[in-house]
Amino acid sequence: MITMPINKNESPQHKRGKLRLCQILRNHEFRAECEKRFPCFVELGALRCRYQVDVYATRRTRRIIAEIDGWTGHKTTQAYTKDQLRIRRIKEEYGQDIEVYRFTLRRLSKWSDKEIAQEMRLPLS
């Protein structure tokens, strides 16, 4: 069973999307968790912030971050720039080999589990 922290500002579709991605990754023998926190430093002095990704999964040496863009909120230039900065900070701190995949809610609602697994280049199960 997959559990995750409660985020009151999150839509039910976004929660279901995260759970679905976790389950797909687990079905391909990954250890997956929803809402993984990554402590990172920002450039403004030694201020410590916490970045949170929707799904983080590992299998042997492979590490995957899967993000879900909601119906709104990720379409502005500012939001896009913020998302890119966050991923860049995570890679700087934890390694460039982390793979990042972004899915929209629309794409998740139309694609099968097999198509999602192929997009993330998951091994055949």
PEQUI-V77299 format. One record per pair of residues at least 24 apart in sequence whose ideal C-beta (glycine too) atoms are under 8 Angstrom apart, sorted by the first residue. I is the first residue (numbers start at 0). J is the second residue. Records with the same first field share a line. If there is no record, write none. Layout:
# PEQUI-V77299
I=J ; J
This chain:
# PEQUI-V77299
1=25 ; 31 ; 33
2=33
3=32 ; 33 ; 34
4=33 ; 34
6=34
10=69 ; 70
12=69 ; 70 ; 104 ; 108
13=53 ; 67 ; 69 ; 104
16=53 ; 67 ; 102 ; 104 ; 107
17=53 ; 54 ; 67
19=107 ; 112 ; 115
20=53 ; 54 ; 65 ; 67 ; 102 ; 107 ; 115
21=54 ; 56
23=112 ; 115 ; 116 ; 119 ; 121
24=54 ; 56 ; 63 ; 65 ; 119 ; 121
25=56
26=112 ; 124
27=58 ; 116 ; 121 ; 122 ; 124
28=58 ; 122 ; 124
29=56 ; 57 ; 58 ; 61 ; 63 ; 121
30=56 ; 57 ; 58
31=55 ; 56
32=56
35=64
37=89 ; 92 ; 93
39=88 ; 89 ; 91 ; 92
40=88 ; 92
41=88
50=85 ; 88 ; 89
52=89
60=96
61=98
62=93 ; 94 ; 96 ; 97 ; 98
63=97 ; 98 ; 99 ; 100 ; 119
64=89 ; 97 ; 98 ; 99 ; 100
65=99 ; 100 ; 101 ; 102 ; 119
66=99 ; 100 ; 101 ; 102
67=101 ; 102 ; 103 ; 104 ; 107
68=101 ; 102 ; 103 ; 104
69=104
70=104 ; 105
73=103
